[in-house]
Amino acid sequence: MAKQDLTARPETAAAAPAGEAALAAIHATVAKIPPGQVSSYGEIAARAGLPGRARLVGKALGKAPEGVELPWFRVLRSDGRIAFPPQSRPYREQRARLIGEGVRVEHGRVDLARYGWDRNLDFALWAPPDEAAVSRKSAAAGPAEKPAKAKPAARKPGGAKPASPVKAAAPKTAKPAARRR
């Protein structure tokens, strides 16, 4: 029995771009990623007509034409992690740019289900108004400000706790009956 060539492509399949055309397709695809959203190397390859060529996307981003500003920082690993080593200059720059667009980065990872390019239509349509509005505003408006963290109240000298804010008094109810012994 003759061996079957499993790598052969059917004649009806469209030919994938090669060489400079492949790089141009990748660059054009990366340029389309909207602000406030991210994509993975594999997704970019598939959208560019190069399925299975995720590594080529990384190489293409490193060979961006001079003077062309691509949103390279919106491209992540398939699990949402930043591909650069933590604490390296490119890692810090990518993280800062993503945060500047309103993308939440936790421990070097982005939630692709939430921020992925055309990934979560349900979230876009049905998320609570405050979350969906923040997501849409960050995608359209650009950099978003970080909310200020609440500082814990300082203790008074002598270790006494600071006065707590006045709380609304609970309505008084009837006194319970006295206990019998």
Order of alpha helices (4+ residues) and beta strands (2+ residues): alpha-beta-alpha-alpha-beta-alpha-beta-beta-alpha-alpha-alpha
